[in-house]
Amino acid sequence: MKNFLTAIKASVDAGNEILKVYNSDNFDVEIKNDKSPLTRADKNAHQKIMEYLTNTDIPVLSEEGRNIPYDERKNWQQLWIVDPLDGTKEFIKRNDEFTVNIALIENHKPVFGVIFVPVTGELYFGIKQKGAYKLNTSDINILKTDIETLITKAVKLPQKTERKFTVVASRSHLSPETEQFINKLKKEYSELISISRGSSLKLCAVAEGSADVYPRFAPTMEWDTAAGQAIVEASGAVVSQVSGEPVVYNKQDLLNPWFIVKS
């Protein structure tokens, strides 16, 4: 549990670093080899998270440190998977829908995840067999607390309300296959609501009970989903490949298969 708290503190501290850049006039945007953007906020958040996680003696696989050879990491039974700034495109657009994602993986499966939303201060975390939780960091000093206090003060997920069947999809990566899937659902649910979210907030929506399904038929990487999957599964929802097989981590190819998240 000590390592879980370390990751939670890291996510909040990294979020504070991101906000410093977000509230400035200089994002210092670069374009990486895969054509995705990289900002000063990504780099600063990565550095802050590493300051925390290095002390856990658990290896780290991060989007901003992705070039670790498979021969080196294939025997890792335990590792952190980190996205210091998930939703960089949303960050650049200034639409507030970006997050810090940190997950602990054991034997290729997520057992803990934390997602922090810097702009709103919302914190989601999930612990295998202990549940998923949400709280607002304005209500508690995360850097000076313990995991038991966090659980006590947090709302346990999901918190379902009466609403129409809801599907959540990517704001920036809506593929034709995803659109077809949603159109098929519309025939089944005549009053279906379709909403768009950036970053890992789509996974959070299913975990907290504000959405019923999140189809992802477009590319994602392991660091995009690991923390969210841990939270979703701790809430009692399911993440699976389209084939029904589980989504696993620390693969040789870090690209995720297409998947569906269901409440």
LUMNUGU-148532 format. One line per field, with one value per residue: residue number from 1; residue in three letters; x, y, z of N, C-alpha, C in turn. Coordinates in Angstrom, 2 decimals, padded with zeros to 5 digits, m for minus. Example, Ala and Ser with C-alpha at 12.3 -4.5 7.8 and 13.67 -1.06 7.14 Angstrom:
2
nr	(1;2)
rest	(ALA;SER)
n_u	(013.19;012.85)
n_v	(m005.69;m002.25)
n_w	(007.80;007.08)
ca_u	(012.30;013.67)
ca_v	(m004.50;m001.06)
ca_w	(007.80;007.14)
c_u	(013.20;012.90)
c_v	(m003.30;000.03)
c_w	(007.80;007.87)
REM end
This chain:
263
nr	(1;2;3;4;5;6;7;8;9;10;11;12;13;14;15;16;17;18;19;20;21;22;23;24;25;26;27;28;29;30;31;32;33;34;35;36;37;38;39;40;41;42;43;44;45;46;47;48;49;50;51;52;53;54;55;56;57;58;59;60;61;62;63;64;65;66;67;68;69;70;71;72;73;74;75;76;77;78;79;80;81;82;83;84;85;86;87;88;89;90;91;92;93;94;95;96;97;98;99;100;101;102;103;104;105;106;107;108;109;110;111;112;113;114;115;116;117;118;119;120;121;122;123;124;125;126;127;128;129;130;131;132;133;134;135;136;137;138;139;140;141;142;143;144;145;146;147;148;149;150;151;152;153;154;155;156;157;158;159;160;161;162;163;164;165;166;167;168;169;170;171;172;173;174;175;176;177;178;179;180;181;182;183;184;185;186;187;188;189;190;191;192;193;194;195;196;197;198;199;200;201;202;203;204;205;206;207;208;209;210;211;212;213;214;215;216;217;218;219;220;221;222;223;224;225;226;227;228;229;230;231;232;233;234;235;236;237;238;239;240;241;242;243;244;245;246;247;248;249;250;251;252;253;254;255;256;257;258;259;260;261;262;263)
rest	(MET;LYS;ASN;PHE;LEU;THR;ALA;ILE;LYS;ALA;SER;VAL;ASP;ALA;GLY;ASN;GLU;ILE;LEU;LYS;VAL;TYR;ASN;SER;ASP;ASN;PHE;ASP;VAL;GLU;ILE;LYS;ASN;ASP;LYS;SER;PRO;LEU;THR;ARG;ALA;ASP;LYS;ASN;ALA;HIS;GLN;LYS;ILE;MET;GLU;TYR;LEU;THR;ASN;THR;ASP;ILE;PRO;VAL;LEU;SER;GLU;GLU;GLY;ARG;ASN;ILE;PRO;TYR;ASP;GLU;ARG;LYS;ASN;TRP;GLN;GLN;LEU;TRP;ILE;VAL;ASP;PRO;LEU;ASP;GLY;THR;LYS;GLU;PHE;ILE;LYS;ARG;ASN;ASP;GLU;PHE;THR;VAL;ASN;ILE;ALA;LEU;ILE;GLU;ASN;HIS;LYS;PRO;VAL;PHE;GLY;VAL;ILE;PHE;VAL;PRO;VAL;THR;GLY;GLU;LEU;TYR;PHE;GLY;ILE;LYS;GLN;LYS;GLY;ALA;TYR;LYS;LEU;ASN;THR;SER;ASP;ILE;ASN;ILE;LEU;LYS;THR;ASP;ILE;GLU;THR;LEU;ILE;THR;LYS;ALA;VAL;LYS;LEU;PRO;GLN;LYS;THR;GLU;ARG;LYS;PHE;THR;VAL;VAL;ALA;SER;ARG;SER;HIS;LEU;SER;PRO;GLU;THR;GLU;GLN;PHE;ILE;ASN;LYS;LEU;LYS;LYS;GLU;TYR;SER;GLU;LEU;ILE;SER;ILE;SER;ARG;GLY;SER;SER;LEU;LYS;LEU;CYS;ALA;VAL;ALA;GLU;GLY;SER;ALA;ASP;VAL;TYR;PRO;ARG;PHE;ALA;PRO;THR;MET;GLU;TRP;ASP;THR;ALA;ALA;GLY;GLN;ALA;ILE;VAL;GLU;ALA;SER;GLY;ALA;VAL;VAL;SER;GLN;VAL;SER;GLY;GLU;PRO;VAL;VAL;TYR;ASN;LYS;GLN;ASP;LEU;LEU;ASN;PRO;TRP;PHE;ILE;VAL;LYS;SER)
n_u	(000.83;002.07;003.53;001.42;000.42;002.63;002.58;000.15;000.69;002.73;001.31;m000.31;001.55;002.89;000.79;000.54;002.87;002.27;000.16;001.48;002.74;000.52;m000.84;000.79;002.40;003.90;004.14;006.01;006.00;006.78;007.13;006.94;008.57;006.49;004.55;003.02;002.29;004.61;005.15;006.51;005.31;004.80;007.41;008.26;006.41;006.98;009.59;009.08;007.44;009.22;011.01;009.61;008.88;011.26;012.20;010.81;011.94;010.92;010.79;010.24;008.07;007.56;005.73;007.37;009.80;010.13;011.82;012.91;014.57;012.94;014.14;015.27;013.11;011.36;011.36;010.41;008.44;006.95;006.03;005.91;003.65;003.48;001.89;002.81;001.48;m001.48;m003.37;m002.28;m002.92;m005.39;m004.57;m003.03;m005.05;m006.32;m008.62;m009.01;m009.22;m007.25;m004.91;m002.99;m001.48;m000.85;000.10;000.33;001.71;001.41;002.64;001.76;m000.74;m002.91;m002.86;m003.17;m004.16;m003.89;m005.44;m005.13;m006.72;m005.61;m006.75;m009.33;m008.83;m009.72;m009.39;m008.89;m008.69;m007.80;m007.75;m006.87;m009.23;m009.97;m011.41;m012.64;m012.16;m013.05;m012.10;m011.93;m009.10;m008.98;m010.19;m008.50;m005.16;m003.15;m000.43;000.23;m000.90;m002.40;m003.01;m005.24;m006.75;m007.36;m009.05;m011.15;m012.16;m012.89;m015.25;m016.81;m016.66;m018.76;m020.93;m023.90;m026.51;m029.92;m030.34;m030.14;m029.02;m025.59;m022.88;m019.42;m016.89;m013.80;m012.55;m010.67;m009.93;m011.84;m012.67;m013.79;m014.71;m015.40;m017.50;m019.33;m019.86;m021.11;m023.37;m024.66;m025.33;m027.18;m029.40;m030.17;m030.58;m032.84;m032.87;m030.26;m027.38;m024.60;m021.40;m018.42;m015.06;m011.82;m008.52;m007.77;m010.13;m012.35;m012.31;m012.54;m015.14;m016.73;m015.95;m016.89;m019.57;m020.97;m021.07;m021.87;m020.55;m017.44;m016.08;m013.08;m011.71;m009.27;m005.83;m004.07;m001.67;000.09;000.51;m001.54;m003.80;m003.41;m003.58;m006.25;m007.58;m007.03;m008.52;m011.10;m011.54;m011.31;m013.60;m015.51;m016.28;m015.53;m012.73;m011.91;m010.45;m011.73;m012.13;m012.71;m010.69;m008.41;m006.97;m003.61;m000.33;003.02;003.93;005.77;005.27;004.12;001.77;m001.70;m004.34;m007.51;m010.24;m012.98;m014.73;m016.86;m019.59)
n_v	(m001.21;001.15;001.77;002.33;004.71;006.32;006.46;007.80;010.30;011.06;011.40;013.61;015.60;015.69;016.57;019.17;020.27;020.15;021.98;024.38;024.81;024.78;027.05;028.95;030.84;029.35;026.40;024.93;023.06;020.00;017.70;014.29;011.26;009.51;011.19;012.31;014.89;016.54;018.18;020.76;020.31;017.53;016.55;017.70;016.61;013.89;013.82;014.59;012.47;010.32;010.99;010.21;007.46;006.12;005.59;003.37;001.08;m000.42;m001.22;001.16;001.80;004.19;006.55;008.63;007.46;005.27;003.58;001.08;m001.91;m004.97;m007.34;m006.60;m005.93;m008.08;m010.03;m008.80;m009.08;m007.31;m003.96;m000.39;001.37;004.26;007.26;010.37;012.66;012.29;012.73;014.83;016.25;017.31;018.92;020.83;021.98;023.24;022.29;021.15;018.39;016.33;014.07;012.57;009.46;006.53;003.21;000.06;m002.93;m006.42;m009.49;m009.11;m007.98;m005.29;m004.12;m001.98;001.40;004.89;007.89;011.22;014.35;017.25;019.92;019.94;018.77;016.28;012.95;009.65;006.32;002.86;m000.30;m003.62;m005.99;m004.39;m002.22;000.68;004.22;007.70;011.05;014.56;016.48;018.92;018.68;017.45;017.13;015.64;015.10;014.82;012.59;009.30;006.07;004.76;006.83;008.23;006.40;006.35;008.96;009.12;008.61;005.60;003.73;002.07;005.00;004.91;006.51;007.29;007.16;007.47;004.83;004.97;005.71;006.19;007.88;008.51;011.84;012.82;010.74;009.25;006.51;005.08;002.47;002.55;004.37;002.87;000.84;002.30;003.22;000.82;000.19;002.20;001.29;m000.73;000.48;002.79;005.26;006.04;007.74;009.47;010.38;012.42;012.21;013.25;011.78;009.47;009.78;008.61;005.91;006.33;007.29;005.02;003.50;005.06;005.02;006.75;006.22;003.48;001.91;001.79;001.80;001.02;001.21;001.83;002.90;002.53;002.90;000.97;002.59;004.38;003.13;001.46;002.37;003.25;000.85;m000.65;000.79;000.62;m002.20;m002.62;m001.38;m003.15;m003.33;m004.28;m004.86;m005.81;m007.47;m007.24;m009.81;m011.03;m011.86;m011.09;m007.81;m007.29;m006.50;m005.08;m006.26;m007.50;m005.95;m002.83;m001.74;m001.57;m004.03;m003.67;m002.79;m003.20;m001.52;m002.31;m001.71)
n_w	(000.00;000.53;m001.77;m003.49;m002.45;m002.89;m005.69;m006.08;m004.89;m006.60;m008.99;m008.44;m007.83;m010.28;m011.82;m010.86;m011.88;m014.59;m014.73;m014.30;m016.73;m018.40;m017.65;m018.62;m021.29;m022.97;m024.41;m025.70;m027.96;m029.53;m032.29;m032.30;m033.54;m034.16;m034.99;m033.01;m030.58;m028.32;m025.29;m023.14;m020.74;m020.71;m020.44;m017.99;m016.20;m016.44;m015.38;m012.72;m011.82;m012.01;m010.00;m007.76;m008.23;m008.62;m006.11;m005.32;m006.19;m008.26;m011.66;m014.36;m017.04;m019.27;m021.29;m022.05;m021.82;m023.40;m024.82;m023.92;m024.26;m025.22;m024.43;m022.07;m020.40;m020.47;m018.51;m016.31;m013.55;m012.24;m012.71;m013.19;m015.24;m017.07;m018.06;m018.38;m019.25;m020.41;m023.21;m024.70;m027.01;m026.29;m024.23;m025.61;m027.09;m025.08;m023.70;m021.27;m020.86;m019.98;m018.45;m015.74;m015.69;m013.89;m013.42;m011.72;m012.66;m012.45;m013.33;m015.99;m015.68;m014.67;m011.36;m009.78;m010.18;m010.87;m011.75;m012.41;m012.71;m013.65;m014.01;m012.83;m010.39;m009.74;m008.62;m009.44;m008.33;m008.27;m006.71;m006.93;m005.95;m003.83;m004.58;m006.46;m006.51;m006.04;m005.57;m004.68;m004.84;m003.65;m001.28;000.50;001.70;m000.31;m000.33;002.27;003.63;004.21;002.67;003.69;004.80;002.48;001.17;002.97;002.77;000.14;m002.60;m003.30;m006.29;m008.75;m009.04;m009.75;m011.60;m012.50;m015.89;m019.50;m021.74;m022.22;m024.34;m024.55;m026.33;m028.11;m028.22;m030.01;m031.67;m033.31;m034.94;m038.15;m037.69;m035.00;m035.10;m036.60;m034.75;m032.73;m034.12;m034.53;m031.90;m031.48;m032.84;m031.21;m028.76;m028.48;m027.28;m026.91;m025.65;m026.84;m025.95;m025.93;m024.89;m023.79;m023.51;m020.80;m019.53;m020.59;m019.84;m017.11;m017.03;m017.48;m015.28;m013.13;m013.55;m015.19;m017.83;m020.05;m021.91;m023.62;m026.63;m028.31;m031.20;m032.49;m032.64;m029.55;m026.91;m024.40;m022.12;m022.33;m021.37;m019.12;m016.36;m016.34;m016.93;m014.63;m012.76;m013.83;m013.72;m010.98;m010.19;m010.91;m013.51;m016.96;m019.07;m022.26;m025.12;m028.49;m029.29;m026.94;m025.34;m022.62;m022.02;m021.91;m020.45;m020.81;m023.15;m026.01;m028.27;m027.74;m028.52;m028.09;m028.54;m030.34;m028.23;m025.85;m023.33;m020.72;m018.57)
ca_u	(000.00;002.97;003.82;000.22;000.38;003.71;002.11;m000.89;001.37;003.45;000.36;m000.76;002.69;003.09;m000.31;000.87;003.88;001.56;m000.62;002.39;002.92;m000.81;m001.21;001.80;002.24;004.92;003.99;007.22;005.50;007.60;006.44;007.77;008.67;005.19;003.70;002.27;002.95;005.29;005.27;007.32;004.55;005.06;008.75;008.33;005.62;007.76;010.70;008.54;006.99;010.40;011.57;008.87;008.84;012.61;012.37;010.07;012.76;010.16;011.11;009.21;007.89;006.83;005.66;008.51;011.02;009.57;012.79;013.56;014.51;012.10;015.01;015.51;011.90;010.47;011.34;009.87;007.18;006.26;006.52;005.01;003.42;003.19;001.72;002.90;000.43;m002.35;m004.24;m001.49;m003.67;m006.41;m003.79;m002.68;m006.31;m006.79;m010.00;m008.96;m009.45;m005.99;m004.72;m001.75;m001.83;000.19;m000.43;001.24;001.43;002.01;002.42;001.07;m002.10;m002.92;m003.39;m003.41;m004.06;m004.33;m005.61;m005.35;m007.16;m005.03;m007.58;m010.45;m008.39;m010.34;m008.44;m009.47;m007.72;m008.40;m006.86;m007.44;m009.94;m010.30;m012.37;m012.26;m012.56;m012.88;m012.20;m011.38;m007.92;m009.16;m010.76;m007.52;m003.77;m002.68;000.99;000.43;m001.95;m002.12;m003.95;m006.48;m007.51;m007.88;m010.18;m012.24;m012.72;m013.29;m016.51;m016.54;m017.24;m019.46;m022.05;m024.84;m027.72;m030.90;m030.01;m030.25;m027.82;m024.58;m021.62;m018.42;m015.90;m012.67;m012.78;m009.72;m009.58;m013.06;m012.46;m015.02;m015.17;m016.07;m018.77;m020.22;m020.25;m022.08;m024.61;m025.30;m025.94;m028.34;m030.54;m030.56;m031.03;m033.43;m032.61;m028.85;m026.63;m023.20;m020.62;m017.00;m014.13;m010.42;m007.60;m008.29;m011.41;m013.36;m012.27;m013.08;m016.59;m017.33;m015.68;m017.71;m020.98;m021.63;m021.19;m022.05;m019.61;m016.43;m015.41;m011.88;m011.26;m008.23;m004.60;m003.67;m000.50;m000.14;000.45;m002.82;m004.93;m003.10;m004.16;m007.70;m008.06;m006.98;m009.64;m012.33;m011.71;m011.54;m014.99;m016.39;m016.52;m014.69;m011.98;m011.51;m010.29;m012.94;m012.23;m013.07;m009.47;m008.04;m005.94;m002.46;000.68;004.44;004.09;006.88;004.71;003.39;000.50;m002.84;m005.36;m008.79;m010.87;m014.27;m014.91;m018.29;m020.00)
ca_v	(000.00;002.30;002.11;002.93;006.10;007.01;006.74;008.83;011.57;011.39;011.87;014.96;016.51;015.85;017.42;020.56;020.69;020.35;023.22;025.52;025.03;025.03;028.42;029.83;031.12;028.60;024.95;024.36;021.85;019.30;016.58;013.09;010.44;008.90;012.31;012.81;016.07;016.48;019.53;020.94;019.73;016.09;016.31;018.06;015.63;012.64;013.99;014.60;011.11;009.49;011.31;009.41;006.02;005.56;005.16;002.12;m000.04;m001.14;m000.59;002.03;001.92;005.44;007.02;009.49;006.67;004.03;002.81;000.03;m003.14;m006.04;m008.30;m006.10;m005.86;m009.24;m010.82;m008.02;m009.58;m006.15;m002.70;000.75;001.89;005.67;008.29;011.61;013.58;011.59;013.72;016.01;017.03;018.07;019.92;021.89;022.66;023.89;021.92;020.65;016.94;015.60;013.41;011.87;008.04;005.65;001.88;m000.99;m004.17;m007.64;m010.63;m008.63;m007.49;m004.11;m004.37;m000.67;002.50;006.21;008.90;012.55;015.35;018.47;021.13;019.83;018.23;014.97;011.84;008.31;005.25;001.53;m001.33;m004.93;m006.63;m003.42;m001.27;001.89;005.37;009.03;012.17;015.81;016.76;020.16;018.31;016.76;017.33;014.33;014.92;014.62;011.69;007.89;005.46;004.44;008.08;008.51;005.51;006.79;010.23;009.02;007.99;004.32;003.63;003.12;005.73;004.95;007.32;006.98;007.86;006.66;004.05;005.95;005.23;007.25;007.65;009.44;013.15;013.12;009.56;008.48;005.78;004.62;001.24;002.95;004.97;001.76;000.17;003.17;003.21;m000.47;000.33;003.09;000.48;m001.55;001.39;003.90;006.52;006.04;008.99;009.32;011.50;012.37;012.59;013.13;011.04;008.30;010.10;007.69;004.75;006.79;007.43;003.70;003.09;005.78;004.74;007.76;005.64;002.03;001.21;002.58;001.01;001.66;000.52;002.70;002.60;003.06;002.26;000.42;003.65;005.08;002.38;000.60;002.91;003.22;m000.54;m001.03;001.45;000.01;m003.55;m002.53;m000.94;m004.25;m003.34;m005.21;m004.44;m007.00;m007.34;m007.52;m011.27;m011.51;m012.11;m009.95;m006.86;m007.51;m005.45;m005.39;m007.11;m007.10;m004.81;m002.07;m001.30;m002.34;m004.48;m003.00;m003.29;m002.65;m001.41;m002.45;m001.68)
ca_w	(000.00;000.54;m003.15;m004.07;m002.00;m003.60;m007.05;m005.99;m004.65;m007.83;m009.99;m008.06;m007.99;m011.72;m012.29;m010.53;m012.87;m015.85;m014.66;m014.43;m018.17;m018.97;m017.34;m019.18;m022.72;m023.70;m024.31;m026.28;m028.61;m030.51;m032.93;m032.18;m034.76;m034.47;m035.38;m031.87;m030.00;m027.03;m024.76;m021.94;m019.62;m020.73;m019.92;m016.57;m015.45;m016.44;m014.43;m011.35;m011.49;m011.82;m008.69;m006.78;m008.48;m008.49;m004.72;m005.05;m006.71;m009.28;m012.95;m014.92;m018.48;m019.44;m022.67;m022.33;m021.68;m023.96;m025.61;m023.14;m025.07;m024.69;m023.75;m020.71;m019.57;m020.62;m017.28;m015.20;m013.01;m011.69;m013.27;m013.32;m016.59;m016.81;m019.08;m017.59;m019.71;m021.35;m023.83;m025.05;m027.99;m025.55;m023.50;m026.56;m027.45;m023.85;m023.36;m019.88;m020.76;m019.98;m017.16;m015.39;m015.51;m013.34;m013.10;m011.30;m013.37;m011.92;m014.23;m017.19;m015.38;m013.80;m010.02;m009.18;m011.11;m010.44;m012.80;m011.83;m013.67;m013.05;m014.03;m011.88;m009.11;m009.50;m008.52;m009.49;m008.12;m008.12;m006.16;m007.18;m004.84;m002.78;m005.11;m007.18;m005.72;m006.62;m004.63;m005.17;m004.03;m002.90;000.04;001.33;001.30;m000.76;m000.05;003.71;004.11;004.01;001.75;004.40;004.89;001.15;000.92;003.85;002.31;m001.26;m003.00;m003.95;m007.62;m009.48;m008.45;m010.87;m011.52;m013.54;m017.13;m020.71;m022.06;m022.64;m024.89;m024.56;m027.39;m028.14;m028.80;m031.07;m032.47;m033.59;m036.20;m038.81;m037.02;m033.76;m035.50;m036.97;m033.51;m032.05;m034.91;m034.24;m030.57;m031.58;m033.28;m030.07;m027.70;m029.23;m026.59;m026.58;m025.61;m027.19;m025.46;m026.27;m023.82;m024.12;m022.64;m020.08;m018.90;m021.10;m018.93;m015.83;m017.16;m017.26;m013.89;m012.16;m013.80;m016.02;m019.18;m020.02;m022.79;m024.34;m027.67;m028.86;m032.41;m033.03;m031.90;m028.24;m026.37;m023.06;m021.10;m022.46;m020.80;m017.97;m015.13;m016.48;m016.83;m013.22;m012.07;m014.36;m013.20;m009.54;m010.00;m011.26;m014.95;m017.70;m020.25;m023.01;m026.56;m029.26;m029.31;m025.61;m024.58;m021.77;m022.46;m021.02;m020.50;m020.96;m024.32;m026.87;m029.01;m026.73;m029.09;m027.61;m029.50;m030.16;m027.02;m025.42;m021.88;m020.43;m017.16)
c_u	(000.87;003.29;002.63;000.15;001.46;003.26;001.04;m000.27;002.11;002.50;m000.08;000.36;002.99;002.00;m000.06;001.92;003.22;000.80;000.25;002.60;001.59;m001.23;m000.18;001.51;003.19;004.77;005.23;006.90;006.51;006.74;007.38;007.76;007.35;004.13;002.83;003.03;003.59;005.48;006.21;006.63;004.76;006.40;008.84;007.57;006.36;008.88;010.20;008.11;008.18;011.07;010.90;009.09;010.21;012.83;011.64;010.86;011.98;010.44;009.92;009.24;006.99;006.77;006.89;009.84;010.78;010.62;013.60;013.45;013.66;012.93;015.31;014.27;011.03;010.37;010.85;008.53;006.31;006.87;005.46;004.86;002.82;002.92;001.70;001.86;m000.37;m003.36;m003.49;m002.20;m004.74;m005.75;m003.50;m003.92;m006.89;m008.24;m010.11;m009.04;m008.14;m005.71;m003.28;m002.14;m000.64;m000.46;000.69;000.80;002.13;001.63;001.48;m000.33;m002.05;m003.57;m003.67;m003.31;m004.52;m004.37;m005.94;m005.69;m006.70;m005.97;m008.68;m010.02;m008.99;m009.27;m009.22;m008.37;m008.45;m007.35;m007.56;m008.00;m010.26;m011.24;m011.76;m012.87;m012.31;m012.97;m011.65;m010.25;m008.00;m009.68;m009.72;m006.12;m003.16;m001.24;001.27;m000.65;m001.51;m003.25;m005.28;m007.37;m008.12;m009.12;m011.39;m012.94;m013.26;m014.68;m016.17;m017.30;m017.71;m020.54;m023.09;m026.05;m028.66;m030.59;m030.23;m028.94;m026.81;m023.32;m020.66;m017.35;m014.85;m013.05;m011.89;m009.43;m010.81;m012.93;m013.79;m015.59;m015.90;m017.43;m019.78;m020.74;m021.32;m023.41;m025.38;m025.99;m027.20;m029.59;m031.08;m031.13;m031.53;m033.14;m031.15;m028.26;m025.18;m022.45;m019.15;m016.18;m012.71;m009.70;m008.27;m009.59;m012.54;m013.44;m012.86;m014.60;m017.29;m017.13;m016.60;m019.20;m021.70;m021.71;m021.25;m021.02;m018.68;m015.75;m014.18;m011.34;m010.30;m007.00;m004.52;m002.42;m000.77;m000.27;m000.83;m003.92;m004.66;m003.75;m005.69;m008.26;m008.05;m008.18;m010.96;m012.57;m011.93;m012.97;m015.99;m016.75;m015.44;m014.00;m011.54;m011.26;m011.63;m013.20;m012.71;m011.87;m009.12;m007.01;m004.80;m001.34;002.10;004.66;005.34;006.48;003.79;002.08;m000.62;m003.66;m006.59;m009.49;m012.21;m014.29;m016.40;m018.54;m020.67)
c_v	(001.27;002.74;002.75;004.41;006.92;007.39;007.82;010.20;012.02;011.98;013.30;015.97;016.75;016.73;018.89;021.12;020.98;021.67;024.46;025.86;025.43;026.49;029.44;030.08;030.30;027.11;024.23;023.03;021.31;018.20;015.38;012.30;009.81;009.94;012.84;013.98;015.77;017.91;019.56;020.32;018.22;015.79;016.59;017.07;014.31;012.72;013.93;013.20;010.21;009.77;010.49;007.91;005.36;004.99;003.86;000.88;m000.95;m000.46;000.16;001.98;003.14;005.83;007.85;008.78;005.29;003.10;001.84;m001.26;m004.21;m007.08;m007.89;m006.20;m007.11;m010.09;m010.04;m008.62;m008.43;m004.89;m001.63;001.05;003.29;006.44;009.63;012.65;012.89;012.59;014.99;016.89;017.88;019.19;021.11;022.68;023.45;023.55;021.20;019.13;016.16;015.12;012.95;010.43;007.25;004.32;000.98;m002.29;m005.32;m008.80;m010.26;m008.08;m006.29;m004.44;m003.08;000.38;003.80;007.13;010.22;013.52;016.72;019.66;021.09;019.37;016.88;013.88;010.54;007.31;003.94;000.55;m002.68;m005.53;m005.69;m002.33;m000.09;003.09;006.67;010.07;013.42;016.23;018.10;019.89;017.71;017.06;015.97;014.07;014.68;013.71;010.25;007.27;005.14;005.67;008.44;007.68;005.94;008.03;010.16;008.41;006.68;004.26;002.21;003.80;005.92;005.82;006.91;007.81;006.92;005.90;004.99;005.27;006.41;006.88;008.74;010.76;013.39;011.95;008.68;007.82;005.40;003.37;001.56;003.56;003.90;001.05;000.99;003.18;001.91;m000.43;001.19;002.34;m000.36;m000.71;002.66;005.25;006.63;007.46;008.69;010.57;011.32;012.86;012.47;012.23;009.84;008.58;009.21;006.44;005.13;006.89;006.11;003.26;003.78;005.61;005.79;007.34;004.13;001.28;002.21;001.67;001.74;000.83;001.43;002.50;003.28;002.30;001.82;001.52;004.47;004.43;001.66;001.10;002.86;001.83;m001.00;m000.46;000.83;m001.36;m003.56;m002.09;m002.04;m004.31;m004.18;m004.52;m005.70;m006.65;m007.63;m009.02;m011.85;m011.82;m010.90;m009.05;m006.95;m006.52;m005.98;m006.44;m006.67;m005.89;m004.06;m001.48;m002.19;m002.90;m003.59;m003.62;m002.62;m002.63;m001.42;m002.41;m002.98)
c_w	(000.00;m000.88;m003.85;m003.71;m002.70;m005.01;m007.05;m005.79;m005.90;m008.88;m009.70;m008.25;m009.47;m012.32;m012.00;m011.50;m014.22;m015.86;m014.78;m015.91;m018.81;m018.78;m017.83;m020.66;m023.57;m023.46;m024.86;m026.97;m029.62;m031.13;m032.91;m033.50;m035.16;m034.79;m034.22;m031.23;m028.64;m026.55;m023.56;m020.73;m019.54;m020.05;m018.43;m015.70;m015.34;m015.40;m012.99;m010.93;m011.21;m010.48;m007.60;m007.00;m008.40;m007.09;m004.40;m005.47;m007.65;m010.62;m013.53;m016.44;m018.70;m020.91;m023.01;m022.06;m022.24;m024.58;m024.77;m023.94;m024.40;m023.96;m022.32;m019.83;m019.59;m019.37;m016.07;m014.76;m012.49;m012.32;m013.18;m014.81;m016.44;m018.08;m018.33;m017.96;m020.80;m021.90;m024.18;m026.07;m027.32;m024.76;m024.41;m026.98;m026.27;m023.53;m022.01;m019.75;m020.93;m018.55;m016.97;m015.06;m014.97;m012.95;m012.61;m011.95;m012.67;m012.83;m015.38;m016.95;m014.45;m012.45;m009.27;m010.26;m010.48;m011.65;m012.13;m012.95;m013.14;m012.96;m012.98;m010.49;m008.78;m009.55;m008.50;m009.14;m007.87;m007.65;m006.32;m005.89;m003.68;m003.26;m005.82;m006.47;m006.47;m005.51;m005.28;m004.25;m003.31;m001.49;000.98;000.80;000.97;m000.33;001.43;004.29;003.91;003.19;002.43;004.53;003.54;000.85;001.74;003.31;000.88;m001.42;m003.70;m005.28;m007.90;m008.65;m009.54;m010.57;m012.64;m014.79;m018.31;m020.94;m022.73;m023.15;m024.94;m025.59;m027.36;m028.78;m030.02;m032.00;m032.72;m034.96;m036.83;m038.15;m035.73;m034.07;m035.88;m035.74;m032.78;m032.80;m034.70;m032.87;m030.62;m032.04;m032.13;m028.93;m028.36;m028.58;m026.16;m026.60;m025.94;m026.74;m025.86;m025.10;m024.34;m023.13;m021.98;m019.35;m019.41;m020.23;m017.58;m015.87;m016.94;m015.82;m012.90;m012.40;m014.60;m017.48;m019.05;m020.85;m023.46;m025.35;m028.18;m030.01;m033.17;m032.16;m030.53;m027.81;m024.93;m022.01;m021.20;m021.62;m019.49;m016.68;m015.18;m016.36;m015.38;m012.46;m012.52;m013.73;m011.69;m009.23;m010.31;m012.72;m015.64;m018.86;m020.99;m024.47;m027.24;m029.30;m027.98;m024.74;m023.73;m022.44;m021.45;m021.34;m020.46;m022.05;m025.09;m027.71;m028.05;m027.25;m028.57;m028.77;m029.37;m028.94;m026.78;m023.89;m021.61;m018.94;m016.78)
REM end
